[in-house]
Amino acid sequence: MNENKRLFEEWHILVECANKEKTITYEDISSRVSSTGNRGQFINKDLGMIRETCRKMKLPCLNTLVVLKSDGECGDSVFGQVDNHKHTPDEERKIIFKYPGIFNHMKNPFQ
């Protein structure tokens, strides 16, 4: 599966999670994307691309909806290596859950 198709599916899954006001584990999002091979090798890179796309579009970072199964928290690189972000992952999720519709009325940027 090519990168854009993976990103398209992942974006769709994350918007679905936002609408349901739910998080999703790395394992669950990986298993839901129709891909062959080792999905784990792509997920962090893909989530980073989703994060940067949200930032460019001045939207809350959808990647904060993806959490570790062990503790329900985001991974260490949730905001990237240069973390000049204004909100914590929890605060970012609260914004997403308060206004989930902001993602419904836009075209998936990975089409």
N, C-alpha and C positions, 0 to 999 in steps of 0.2 A: 504494500500500500504506500502511496506517495505521501509526502509530508503534508501537503495541503488538504488531502482527504482526511488524514488523521486529525489535523487541527480543526477542520470543519466539524467533524464528529465530536471532538472534545468540547468545542465551543457550545455546540447544541446541548450536550449533556450538562454542562455547567449552567447554561441558561435554564434548563429544566430544573436543576437543583435550586437555583435562585427562586424560581416560581413556587417551588414547594417549601422554601425556607429550610433547606437541608444541606448538610455537608456531604461529601463523598470521600471515601478513602482512595489512596493511590492505587491500591489493589483493585477496587471496584471500577474505577474509571478505566484502568488498563484493560480489565476483562470485558468491558462494554464496547470498546473500540474494535471494530472488525478489522483485525490485522493479523498477519501471519508473523511468525518469529517471536522474538523476545520483546514484548511491549515495554518492559521496564527500562530498556536502554533508551527509549525515546521520551518517556513521560516527563522527566524533569526539563529537558530541552523544550518540549512542546509547551509546558506550563510557563516557562520563561518567555516564550514568544507570545503567549496569550496575555501575560502580565504586561509586556511592552506594548502590545496592541491596545490594551485598556488604557494605559498611561497616555499614549498618543491621542486617544479619543477622549481623554479627560473623564473616564469612567472609573468606577470602583474596580479593583482588581479581582476578576472572577477566579483567578487561581487560588485565592484565599479560601475558597470553598473545598479545596482538596486537602485532606488531613491524614495524619498517620493513624493507622488502626490502633496502635498501642496506647496513645494518649489523647487522640482527638485534636491534636494541634497541627499546625502547618509545619512543613519542613524548614530547615535553617535558611534556605535560599529563597524564601517566599517573595521577598522584595528585591532579590538580586544582590550582587556584590556591592553596588553603590546604593546604600539605603538612605535616601533622602526623603522617604515617604512620611507623610503627615500622620498617618493612622497606624495603629497596631492591626494585626490580622483580625482580631475580634471586632475592633471598631469598623474595619472594612466590611466584614460580614454583616454587621448590623445595618450599615448603609445599604448593602445589596438587598437584604431582607425587607428593609423599609420601602425600597423603591424597585422591586423586581421587574416591573414593567418597562424600565428604561432599556432593557435588553430585548424586549419583545417586539418593539417597533422599529428595529433596525435590521438591516441585512447582515447576515453572518459575514464578517470581514474575511473569512478564509474560503469564500466561494470562488 
